[in-house]
C-alpha cells in the first residue's frame, strides 16, 4: 500500500503537469493555425481585390455600353434596314455579354442577376420595337421606336443594375 501511495503521489502531479502542457501546446497550435489562416486570407484578398475591381469596372462599362442611348448612337447606320439593325444590336449585346460573362464569379448572385435581367429586358425591348416596324423601315425608325419604348418603361433595369453594382462596390470598401 505504501508503494501504491508513493506511486499516486508521483503519477497524479505528473498527470496534472502533462495535461497543463497539453492544453498550452494545443492553444499555441490553434493560435498558429488561426494566424496562418489570416495570413493566407490577406494574401488572397491582395490578389483577388484587383481582379474583383476590374470585374466591377467591366460590368459597369458593359451596362453603359448597352444602354439604349449609347448603343443606338454608337451603332446607328442609316444604310441599315430595321431588321438588319435589329440583328446588329442583338449581336452587339450578346457579344458584349459573352465577353464579360466570366466576371460573374467576382460579384454577388443578386447583382449578376440584375445585370442579366437588364440585358434580357433590353433584348425584349429591341425585339418589341422591331416587331412594330413596317417591312421597309430604316434603322433610324427602329432607333426612334426603341427610344420611345425605353421612355415608356417605369423601371430602367440598366440603371437599377448599375445602382446595385455601385452599392456592392461601396460595401467592399
Secondary structure, 3 states (H helix, E strand, C coil): CHHHHHHHHHHHHHHHHHHHHHHHHHHHHHHHHHHHHHHHHHHHHHHHHHHHHHHHHHHHHHHHHHCHHHHHHHHCCCCCEHHHHHHHHHHHHHHHHHHHHHHHHHCCHHHHHHHHHHHHHHHHHHHHHHHCCCCCCEHHHHHHHHHHHHHHCCCCHHHHHHHHHHHHHHHHC
